[in-house]
Amino acid sequence: MRKLGLAMIGLGPASQPHSKSLVDLSDRVNVHWAASRSSERVNAYGQQFPFRTTTDIQAAINDPAVEAVLVLTPPSSHLEVSQLCFAAGKHVLVEKPLELTLERGSI
């Protein structure tokens, strides 16, 4: 079975259960990047999980090995990060609503 190339953007509390599941799915998913703008979060996350980490979100999204991006950032940034992913031709999985208001979410 071919593995799905994945990047995870956002390493806050929501990343913990998702990362545990991704470890369990390692025969199906290859997590190429776990990214956050916060170097502190990247460092703490790297102590717990085996995935390569970065603070360069754009580089993680643009990696040709990445087919899909799991967006786990705060809700107010879901749309912005998703738009970067769409522009790079990636599939997007958003943990929560795409945007905080219906008006902005229907762009």
MMTF fields as JSON, N, C-alpha, C and O atoms, coordinates in Angstrom:
{
  "mmtfVersion": "1.0.0",
  "mmtfProducer": "UNKNOWN",
  "numBonds": 427,
  "numAtoms": 428,
  "numGroups": 107,
  "numChains": 1,
  "numModels": 1,
  "chainsPerModel": [1],
  "groupsPerChain": [107],
  "chainIdList": ["A"],
  "bondAtomList": [4, 2, 8, 6, 12, 10, 16, 14, 20, 18, 24, 22, 28, 26, 32, 30, 36, 34, 40, 38, 44, 42, 48, 46, 52, 50, 56, 54, 60, 58, 64, 62, 68, 66, 72, 70, 76, 74, 80, 78, 84, 82, 88, 86, 92, 90, 96, 94, 100, 98, 104, 102, 108, 106, 112, 110, 116, 114, 120, 118, 124, 122, 128, 126, 132, 130, 136, 134, 140, 138, 144, 142, 148, 146, 152, 150, 156, 154, 160, 158, 164, 162, 168, 166, 172, 170, 176, 174, 180, 178, 184, 182, 188, 186, 192, 190, 196, 194, 200, 198, 204, 202, 208, 206, 212, 210, 216, 214, 220, 218, 224, 222, 228, 226, 232, 230, 236, 234, 240, 238, 244, 242, 248, 246, 252, 250, 256, 254, 260, 258, 264, 262, 268, 266, 272, 270, 276, 274, 280, 278, 284, 282, 288, 286, 292, 290, 296, 294, 300, 298, 304, 302, 308, 306, 312, 310, 316, 314, 320, 318, 324, 322, 328, 326, 332, 330, 336, 334, 340, 338, 344, 342, 348, 346, 352, 350, 356, 354, 360, 358, 364, 362, 368, 366, 372, 370, 376, 374, 380, 378, 384, 382, 388, 386, 392, 390, 396, 394, 400, 398, 404, 402, 408, 406, 412, 410, 416, 414, 420, 418, 424, 422],
  "bondOrderList": [1, 1, 1, 1, 1, 1, 1, 1, 1, 1, 1, 1, 1, 1, 1, 1, 1, 1, 1, 1, 1, 1, 1, 1, 1, 1, 1, 1, 1, 1, 1, 1, 1, 1, 1, 1, 1, 1, 1, 1, 1, 1, 1, 1, 1, 1, 1, 1, 1, 1, 1, 1, 1, 1, 1, 1, 1, 1, 1, 1, 1, 1, 1, 1, 1, 1, 1, 1, 1, 1, 1, 1, 1, 1, 1, 1, 1, 1, 1, 1, 1, 1, 1, 1, 1, 1, 1, 1, 1, 1, 1, 1, 1, 1, 1, 1, 1, 1, 1, 1, 1, 1, 1, 1, 1, 1],
  "groupList": [{"groupName": "MET", "atomNameList": ["N", "CA", "C", "O"], "elementList": ["N", "C", "C", "O"], "formalChargeList": [0, 0, 0, 0], "bondAtomList": [1, 0, 2, 1, 3, 2], "bondOrderList": [1, 1, 2], "singleLetterCode": "M", "chemCompType": "L-PEPTIDE LINKING"}, {"groupName": "ARG", "atomNameList": ["N", "CA", "C", "O"], "elementList": ["N", "C", "C", "O"], "formalChargeList": [0, 0, 0, 0], "bondAtomList": [1, 0, 2, 1, 3, 2], "bondOrderList": [1, 1, 2], "singleLetterCode": "R", "chemCompType": "L-PEPTIDE LINKING"}, {"groupName": "LYS", "atomNameList": ["N", "CA", "C", "O"], "elementList": ["N", "C", "C", "O"], "formalChargeList": [0, 0, 0, 0], "bondAtomList": [1, 0, 2, 1, 3, 2], "bondOrderList": [1, 1, 2], "singleLetterCode": "K", "chemCompType": "L-PEPTIDE LINKING"}, {"groupName": "LEU", "atomNameList": ["N", "CA", "C", "O"], "elementList": ["N", "C", "C", "O"], "formalChargeList": [0, 0, 0, 0], "bondAtomList": [1, 0, 2, 1, 3, 2], "bondOrderList": [1, 1, 2], "singleLetterCode": "L", "chemCompType": "L-PEPTIDE LINKING"}, {"groupName": "GLY", "atomNameList": ["N", "CA", "C", "O"], "elementList": ["N", "C", "C", "O"], "formalChargeList": [0, 0, 0, 0], "bondAtomList": [1, 0, 2, 1, 3, 2], "bondOrderList": [1, 1, 2], "singleLetterCode": "G", "chemCompType": "PEPTIDE LINKING"}, {"groupName": "ALA", "atomNameList": ["N", "CA", "C", "O"], "elementList": ["N", "C", "C", "O"], "formalChargeList": [0, 0, 0, 0], "bondAtomList": [1, 0, 2, 1, 3, 2], "bondOrderList": [1, 1, 2], "singleLetterCode": "A", "chemCompType": "L-PEPTIDE LINKING"}, {"groupName": "ILE", "atomNameList": ["N", "CA", "C", "O"], "elementList": ["N", "C", "C", "O"], "formalChargeList": [0, 0, 0, 0], "bondAtomList": [1, 0, 2, 1, 3, 2], "bondOrderList": [1, 1, 2], "singleLetterCode": "I", "chemCompType": "L-PEPTIDE LINKING"}, {"groupName": "PRO", "atomNameList": ["N", "CA", "C", "O"], "elementList": ["N", "C", "C", "O"], "formalChargeList": [0, 0, 0, 0], "bondAtomList": [1, 0, 2, 1, 3, 2], "bondOrderList": [1, 1, 2], "singleLetterCode": "P", "chemCompType": "L-PEPTIDE LINKING"}, {"groupName": "SER", "atomNameList": ["N", "CA", "C", "O"], "elementList": ["N", "C", "C", "O"], "formalChargeList": [0, 0, 0, 0], "bondAtomList": [1, 0, 2, 1, 3, 2], "bondOrderList": [1, 1, 2], "singleLetterCode": "S", "chemCompType": "L-PEPTIDE LINKING"}, {"groupName": "GLN", "atomNameList": ["N", "CA", "C", "O"], "elementList": ["N", "C", "C", "O"], "formalChargeList": [0, 0, 0, 0], "bondAtomList": [1, 0, 2, 1, 3, 2], "bondOrderList": [1, 1, 2], "singleLetterCode": "Q", "chemCompType": "L-PEPTIDE LINKING"}, {"groupName": "HIS", "atomNameList": ["N", "CA", "C", "O"], "elementList": ["N", "C", "C", "O"], "formalChargeList": [0, 0, 0, 0], "bondAtomList": [1, 0, 2, 1, 3, 2], "bondOrderList": [1, 1, 2], "singleLetterCode": "H", "chemCompType": "L-PEPTIDE LINKING"}, {"groupName": "VAL", "atomNameList": ["N", "CA", "C", "O"], "elementList": ["N", "C", "C", "O"], "formalChargeList": [0, 0, 0, 0], "bondAtomList": [1, 0, 2, 1, 3, 2], "bondOrderList": [1, 1, 2], "singleLetterCode": "V", "chemCompType": "L-PEPTIDE LINKING"}, {"groupName": "ASP", "atomNameList": ["N", "CA", "C", "O"], "elementList": ["N", "C", "C", "O"], "formalChargeList": [0, 0, 0, 0], "bondAtomList": [1, 0, 2, 1, 3, 2], "bondOrderList": [1, 1, 2], "singleLetterCode": "D", "chemCompType": "L-PEPTIDE LINKING"}, {"groupName": "ASN", "atomNameList": ["N", "CA", "C", "O"], "elementList": ["N", "C", "C", "O"], "formalChargeList": [0, 0, 0, 0], "bondAtomList": [1, 0, 2, 1, 3, 2], "bondOrderList": [1, 1, 2], "singleLetterCode": "N", "chemCompType": "L-PEPTIDE LINKING"}, {"groupName": "TRP", "atomNameList": ["N", "CA", "C", "O"], "elementList": ["N", "C", "C", "O"], "formalChargeList": [0, 0, 0, 0], "bondAtomList": [1, 0, 2, 1, 3, 2], "bondOrderList": [1, 1, 2], "singleLetterCode": "W", "chemCompType": "L-PEPTIDE LINKING"}, {"groupName": "GLU", "atomNameList": ["N", "CA", "C", "O"], "elementList": ["N", "C", "C", "O"], "formalChargeList": [0, 0, 0, 0], "bondAtomList": [1, 0, 2, 1, 3, 2], "bondOrderList": [1, 1, 2], "singleLetterCode": "E", "chemCompType": "L-PEPTIDE LINKING"}, {"groupName": "TYR", "atomNameList": ["N", "CA", "C", "O"], "elementList": ["N", "C", "C", "O"], "formalChargeList": [0, 0, 0, 0], "bondAtomList": [1, 0, 2, 1, 3, 2], "bondOrderList": [1, 1, 2], "singleLetterCode": "Y", "chemCompType": "L-PEPTIDE LINKING"}, {"groupName": "PHE", "atomNameList": ["N", "CA", "C", "O"], "elementList": ["N", "C", "C", "O"], "formalChargeList": [0, 0, 0, 0], "bondAtomList": [1, 0, 2, 1, 3, 2], "bondOrderList": [1, 1, 2], "singleLetterCode": "F", "chemCompType": "L-PEPTIDE LINKING"}, {"groupName": "THR", "atomNameList": ["N", "CA", "C", "O"], "elementList": ["N", "C", "C", "O"], "formalChargeList": [0, 0, 0, 0], "bondAtomList": [1, 0, 2, 1, 3, 2], "bondOrderList": [1, 1, 2], "singleLetterCode": "T", "chemCompType": "L-PEPTIDE LINKING"}, {"groupName": "CYS", "atomNameList": ["N", "CA", "C", "O"], "elementList": ["N", "C", "C", "O"], "formalChargeList": [0, 0, 0, 0], "bondAtomList": [1, 0, 2, 1, 3, 2], "bondOrderList": [1, 1, 2], "singleLetterCode": "C", "chemCompType": "L-PEPTIDE LINKING"}],
  "groupTypeList": [0, 1, 2, 3, 4, 3, 5, 0, 6, 4, 3, 4, 7, 5, 8, 9, 7, 10, 8, 2, 8, 3, 11, 12, 3, 8, 12, 1, 11, 13, 11, 10, 14, 5, 5, 8, 1, 8, 8, 15, 1, 11, 13, 5, 16, 4, 9, 9, 17, 7, 17, 1, 18, 18, 18, 12, 6, 9, 5, 5, 6, 13, 12, 7, 5, 11, 15, 5, 11, 3, 11, 3, 18, 7, 7, 8, 8, 10, 3, 15, 11, 8, 9, 3, 19, 17, 5, 5, 4, 2, 10, 11, 3, 11, 15, 2, 7, 3, 15, 3, 18, 3, 15, 1, 4, 8, 6],
  "groupIdList": [1, 2, 3, 4, 5, 6, 7, 8, 9, 10, 11, 12, 13, 14, 15, 16, 17, 18, 19, 20, 21, 22, 23, 24, 25, 26, 27, 28, 29, 30, 31, 32, 33, 34, 35, 36, 37, 38, 39, 40, 41, 42, 43, 44, 45, 46, 47, 48, 49, 50, 51, 52, 53, 54, 55, 56, 57, 58, 59, 60, 61, 62, 63, 64, 65, 66, 67, 68, 69, 70, 71, 72, 73, 74, 75, 76, 77, 78, 79, 80, 81, 82, 83, 84, 85, 86, 87, 88, 89, 90, 91, 92, 93, 94, 95, 96, 97, 98, 99, 100, 101, 102, 103, 104, 105, 106, 107],
  "secStructList": [7, 7, 7, 3, 3, 3, 3, 3, 3, 7, 7, 1, 6, 6, 2, 2, 2, 2, 2, 2, 2, 2, 2, 2, 6, 6, 6, 6, 3, 3, 3, 3, 3, 3, 3, 7, 1, 7, 2, 2, 2, 2, 2, 2, 2, 2, 2, 2, 7, 7, 1, 7, 3, 3, 1, 7, 2, 2, 2, 2, 2, 2, 7, 6, 6, 7, 7, 3, 3, 3, 3, 7, 1, 7, 4, 4, 4, 2, 2, 2, 2, 2, 2, 2, 2, 2, 2, 6, 6, 7, 3, 3, 3, 3, 1, 1, 7, 1, 7, 1, 1, 2, 2, 2, 2, 6, 7],
  "xCoordList": [0.853, 0.0, 0.9, 1.854, 0.582, 1.315, 0.952, -0.219, 1.949, 1.714, 1.381, 1.93, 0.475, 0.11, 1.155, 1.473, 1.698, 2.645, 1.903, 1.034, 2.222, 1.455, 2.367, 3.49, 1.861, 2.467, 1.41, 0.219, 1.846, 0.947, 1.384, 2.542, 0.455, 0.743, -0.004, -1.23, 0.749, 0.172, 0.53, 0.113, 1.297, 1.772, 1.303, 2.009, 0.112, -0.487, -1.135, -0.832, -2.017, -2.653, -3.368, -3.374, -3.963, -4.68, -3.747, -4.187, -2.469, -1.536, -1.261, -0.892, -1.436, -1.095, -1.906, -1.309, -3.242, -3.989, -3.838, -3.813, -3.738, -3.56, -2.218, -2.134, -1.189, 0.139, 0.179, 0.79, -0.457, -0.525, -1.201, -0.759, -2.27, -2.952, -2.072, -2.079, -1.317, -0.436, 0.703, 1.146, 1.178, 2.174, 1.556, 2.189, 0.32, -0.377, -0.638, -0.732, -0.755, -1.034, 0.233, 0.153, 1.386, 2.652, 2.794, 3.637, 2.0, 2.034, 1.241, 1.316, 0.483, -0.347, 0.004, -0.276, 0.62, 0.889, 2.362, 2.921, 2.979, 4.349, 4.294, 4.076, 4.49, 4.473, 5.846, 6.837, 5.889, 7.148, 7.508, 8.687, 6.503, 6.753, 5.709, 4.527, 6.169, 5.312, 5.822, 6.975, 4.967, 5.43, 4.64, 3.447, 5.36, 4.768, 5.634, 6.835, 5.034, 5.822, 6.643, 7.615, 6.253, 6.897, 8.033, 7.796, 9.251, 10.385, 10.282, 10.755, 9.659, 9.472, 8.562, 8.835, 7.482, 6.569, 7.233, 7.061, 7.986, 8.698, 9.654, 9.699, 10.416, 11.366, 10.671, 11.107, 9.606, 8.866, 8.236, 8.276, 7.657, 7.021, 8.057, 7.804, 9.217, 10.267, 10.76, 11.314, 10.567, 10.938, 9.958, 10.298, 8.728, 7.679, 7.392, 6.976, 7.612, 7.191, 8.337, 9.242, 8.299, 9.422, 9.418, 10.249, 8.51, 8.383, 9.367, 9.696, 9.824, 10.719, 9.953, 8.789, 10.588, 9.921, 10.578, 11.731, 9.791, 10.292, 9.451, 8.297, 10.052, 9.295, 8.968, 8.313, 9.413, 9.17, 7.919, 7.996, 6.777, 5.5, 5.38, 4.911, 5.797, 5.697, 6.532, 6.087, 7.711, 8.556, 7.903, 7.956, 7.293, 6.608, 5.458, 5.272, 4.69, 3.561, 4.049, 3.448, 5.128, 5.624, 6.436, 6.773, 6.76, 7.533, 6.788, 5.63, 7.424, 6.75, 6.307, 5.395, 6.927, 6.526, 5.223, 4.602, 4.811, 3.583, 2.395, 2.352, 1.449, 0.226, -0.936, -1.81, -0.933, -2.031, -1.477, -0.406, -2.234, -1.812, -2.92, -4.082, -2.556, -3.467, -3.276, -2.208, -4.315, -4.247, -4.785, -5.973, -3.882, -4.225, -3.901, -3.669, -3.885, -3.585, -4.81, -5.878, -4.684, -5.867, -6.929, -6.585, -8.202, -9.275, -9.184, -9.585, -8.668, -8.594, -7.588, -7.582, -6.743, -5.762, -6.021, -5.242, -7.081, -7.364, -7.475, -6.894, -8.211, -8.424, -7.101, -6.81, -6.308, -5.027, -4.109, -3.542, -3.964, -3.094, -3.673, -2.933, -4.972, -5.61, -5.417, -5.191, -5.501, -5.293, -3.856, -3.65, -2.872, -1.49, -1.4, -0.715, -2.1, -2.095, -2.777, -2.262, -3.925, -4.637, -3.784, -3.739, -3.107, -2.248, -1.101, -0.61, -0.672, 0.402, -0.131, 0.639, -1.446, -2.044, -2.195, -2.221, -2.294, -2.38, -3.825, -4.668, -4.093, -5.35, -5.263, -4.176, -6.384, -6.383, -7.396, -8.546, -6.935, -7.795, -7.755, -6.69, -8.911, -8.97, -9.676, -10.774, -9.038, -9.576, -10.879, -11.763, -11.006, -12.193, -12.768, -12.309, -13.729, -14.269, -13.189, -12.188, -13.403, -12.447, -12.234, -11.124, -13.277, -13.183, -14.139, -15.029, -13.957, -14.784, -16.15, -17.087, -16.279, -17.583, -18.007, -17.163, -19.296, -19.82, -19.418, -19.107, -19.421, -19.075, -17.658, -17.452, -16.692, -15.295, -15.08, -14.264, -15.79, -15.629, -16.177, -15.864, -16.975, -17.586, -16.876, -17.449, -15.628, -14.839, -14.564, -13.911],
  "yCoordList": [-1.18, 0.0, 1.245, 1.336, 2.187, 3.438, 4.327, 4.437, 4.954, 5.835, 7.244, 7.731, 7.887, 9.285, 10.188, 10.034, 11.133, 12.108, 13.234, 13.86, 13.503, 14.442, 15.446, 15.125, 16.651, 17.652, 18.05, 18.093, 18.336, 18.796, 20.206, 20.43, 21.156, 22.546, 22.901, 22.815, 23.297, 23.62, 22.536, 21.388, 22.885, 21.902, 22.213, 21.95, 22.772, 23.04, 21.791, 20.684, 21.945, 20.808, 19.844, 18.638, 20.346, 19.47, 18.509, 17.466, 18.847, 17.983, 16.668, 15.68, 16.644, 15.446, 14.213, 13.21, 14.251, 13.042, 12.72, 11.549, 13.743, 13.5, 12.814, 11.882, 13.267, 12.684, 11.237, 10.392, 10.944, 9.558, 8.673, 7.551, 9.176, 8.414, 8.247, 7.19, 9.282, 9.2, 8.213, 7.551, 8.105, 7.08, 5.705, 4.825, 5.52, 4.245, 3.93, 2.763, 4.964, 4.796, 4.84, 5.063, 4.632, 4.787, 3.828, 4.053, 2.776, 1.887, 2.462, 1.939, 3.538, 4.153, 5.606, 6.113, 6.277, 7.712, 7.971, 7.428, 8.803, 9.24, 10.725, 11.565, 11.039, 12.429, 13.029, 12.706, 13.895, 14.507, 15.698, 15.962, 16.416, 17.622, 17.79, 17.505, 18.257, 18.776, 20.202, 20.4, 21.188, 22.576, 23.494, 23.31, 24.49, 25.548, 26.785, 26.679, 27.949, 29.184, 29.344, 30.098, 28.641, 28.75, 27.733, 26.525, 28.219, 27.306, 26.529, 25.396, 27.142, 26.442, 25.23, 24.153, 25.417, 24.288, 23.221, 22.027, 23.645, 22.695, 21.857, 20.635, 22.499, 21.783, 20.82, 19.68, 21.267, 20.404, 19.226, 18.093, 19.499, 18.447, 17.399, 16.196, 17.875, 16.974, 16.016, 14.965, 16.363, 15.485, 14.318, 13.289, 14.485, 13.489, 12.608, 11.459, 13.136, 12.416, 12.29, 13.124, 11.251, 10.966, 11.734, 11.466, 12.67, 13.357, 14.52, 15.169, 14.771, 15.905, 17.2, 17.315, 18.16, 19.411, 20.609, 20.559, 21.695, 22.939, 24.113, 23.954, 25.294, 26.532, 27.184, 28.226, 26.588, 27.113, 26.464, 25.474, 27.04, 26.473, 26.412, 25.415, 27.461, 27.486, 26.37, 25.74, 26.125, 25.048, 23.685, 22.831, 23.477, 22.211, 22.009, 20.913, 23.062, 22.977, 22.73, 21.95, 23.386, 23.283, 22.029, 21.781, 21.242, 20.023, 19.122, 18.78, 18.733, 17.903, 16.54, 15.933, 16.049, 14.767, 14.867, 13.851, 16.09, 16.317, 16.407, 17.264, 15.518, 15.513, 16.18, 16.779, 16.069, 16.585, 17.255, 16.905, 18.227, 18.978, 18.917, 19.191, 18.558, 18.555, 19.879, 20.143, 20.716, 22.058, 22.01, 21.777, 22.238, 22.178, 23.486, 23.502, 24.566, 25.888, 26.434, 25.825, 27.557, 28.169, 28.493, 28.822, 28.403, 28.606, 29.896, 29.928, 30.948, 32.224, 32.196, 33.107, 31.172, 31.088, 29.935, 29.732, 29.186, 28.043, 28.443, 27.79, 29.501, 29.914, 30.334, 29.931, 31.13, 31.598, 30.418, 30.376, 29.48, 28.324, 27.456, 26.97, 27.26, 26.454, 27.064, 26.339, 28.372, 29.037, 28.82, 28.644, 28.829, 28.528, 27.101, 26.847, 26.194, 24.792, 24.638, 23.953, 25.268, 25.183, 25.751, 25.184, 26.863, 27.488, 26.565, 26.639, 25.7, 24.75, 23.439, 22.514, 23.357, 22.162, 20.991, 19.839, 21.27, 20.206, 19.954, 20.851, 18.728, 18.404, 18.958, 19.009, 19.369, 19.999, 19.316, 19.092, 18.993, 18.461, 19.47, 19.727, 20.05, 21.067, 20.47, 19.925, 20.577, 19.967, 20.611, 19.923, 21.9, 22.617, 23.397, 23.202, 24.253, 25.037, 25.808, 26.219, 25.998, 26.695, 28.141, 28.663, 28.78, 30.193, 30.446, 29.639, 31.56, 31.891, 32.434, 32.329, 33.017, 33.537, 32.885, 32.49, 32.769, 32.178, 33.005, 32.455, 34.322, 35.214, 34.942, 34.769, 34.903, 34.658, 33.2, 32.931, 32.291, 30.879, 30.491, 29.415, 31.332, 30.998, 31.686, 31.851, 32.088, 32.733, 31.748, 32.092],
  "zCoordList": [0.0, 0.0, 0.0, 0.773, -0.868, -0.94, 0.249, 0.611, 0.849, 1.991, 1.519, 0.531, 2.243, 1.991, 2.619, 3.799, 1.849, 2.369, 3.059, 2.452, 4.306, 5.124, 5.829, 6.22, 5.978, 6.856, 7.874, 7.563, 9.069, 10.121, 10.498, 10.85, 10.424, 10.746, 12.031, 12.094, 13.048, 14.354, 15.349, 15.195, 16.365, 17.338, 18.752, 19.726, 18.85, 20.154, 20.722, 20.277, 21.69, 22.352, 21.402, 21.648, 20.335, 19.403, 18.682, 18.199, 18.606, 17.878, 18.603, 17.969, 19.908, 20.683, 20.26, 19.871, 20.321, 19.925, 18.439, 18.06, 17.6, 16.174, 15.924, 15.124, 16.597, 16.412, 16.881, 16.226, 17.995, 18.469, 17.43, 17.182, 16.824, 15.769, 14.539, 13.908, 14.195, 13.031, 13.269, 12.33, 14.486, 14.811, 14.587, 14.004, 15.049, 14.866, 13.398, 13.017, 12.579, 11.144, 10.288, 9.08, 10.893, 10.165, 8.984, 8.115, 8.932, 7.773, 6.598, 5.487, 6.838, 5.799, 5.512, 4.426, 6.487, 6.376, 6.672, 7.625, 5.847, 6.1, 6.448, 5.575, 7.707, 8.148, 7.841, 8.496, 6.846, 6.442, 7.323, 7.56, 7.806, 8.607, 9.697, 9.503, 10.84, 11.899, 12.111, 12.493, 11.866, 11.819, 12.735, 12.975, 13.237, 14.045, 13.879, 13.632, 14.012, 13.993, 15.27, 15.3, 16.308, 17.618, 17.745, 17.71, 17.89, 18.055, 19.373, 19.466, 20.396, 21.659, 21.475, 22.004, 20.722, 20.477, 19.622, 19.867, 18.626, 17.772, 18.621, 18.475, 19.503, 20.349, 21.304, 21.46, 21.938, 22.87, 22.135, 22.614, 20.977, 20.184, 19.752, 19.817, 19.313, 18.86, 19.934, 19.613, 21.205, 22.317, 22.468, 23.052, 21.935, 22.15, 20.934, 21.086, 19.732, 18.533, 17.53, 17.514, 16.696, 15.799, 14.481, 13.613, 14.316, 13.032, 12.917, 13.91, 11.706, 11.433, 11.689, 11.306, 12.323, 12.698, 12.018, 11.588, 11.938, 11.356, 11.826, 12.226, 11.769, 11.978, 10.636, 10.6, 9.544, 8.203, 7.612, 6.884, 7.939, 7.523, 6.004, 5.455, 5.334, 3.871, 3.235, 2.275, 3.747, 3.212, 3.421, 2.536, 4.574, 4.839, 3.862, 3.332, 3.623, 2.696, 1.27, 0.532, 0.888, -0.489, -0.772, -1.93, 0.22, 0.014, -0.982, -0.742, -2.088, -3.091, -2.557, -3.12, -1.492, -0.915, -0.129, 0.179, 0.193, 0.964, 0.008, -0.876, 0.202, -0.608, 0.114, -0.511, 1.432, 2.245, 3.491, 3.986, 3.983, 5.169, 6.207, 5.907, 7.414, 8.552, 9.274, 9.827, 9.269, 9.848, 11.276, 11.501, 12.241, 13.663, 14.372, 15.581, 13.629, 14.173, 14.907, 14.844, 15.596, 16.214, 15.152, 14.017, 15.51, 14.536, 13.731, 12.568, 14.331, 13.616, 12.461, 11.633, 12.392, 11.306, 10.342, 9.411, 10.54, 9.663, 8.2, 7.333, 7.918, 6.539, 5.893, 4.767, 6.59, 6.05, 5.704, 4.612, 6.614, 6.375, 5.264, 4.409, 5.269, 4.226, 2.85, 1.881, 2.748, 1.461, 0.959, -0.242, 1.851, 1.462, 0.904, -0.086, 1.557, 1.11, -0.243, -1.127, -0.404, -1.681, -2.801, -3.893, -2.546, -3.555, -3.956, -5.082, -3.043, -3.33, -3.899, -4.157, -4.095, -4.687, -3.734, -4.166, -2.452, -1.439, -1.021, -1.071, -0.612, 0.046, 1.463, 2.038, 2.029, 3.351, 4.259, 3.884, 5.465, 6.513, 7.645, 8.207, 7.992, 9.036, 10.24, 10.123, 11.4, 12.606, 13.058, 13.568, 12.879, 13.344, 12.174, 11.049, 12.374, 11.251, 10.517, 11.105, 9.229, 8.388, 8.84, 8.739, 9.33, 9.718, 10.869, 11.134, 11.55, 12.71, 12.352, 13.144, 11.161, 10.732, 9.435, 8.63, 9.227, 8.007, 6.795, 5.739, 6.946, 5.842, 5.34, 4.139, 6.238, 5.821, 5.381, 4.499, 5.98, 5.646, 4.297, 3.788, 3.717, 2.417, 1.265, 0.188, 1.487, 0.436, -0.669, -1.654]
}
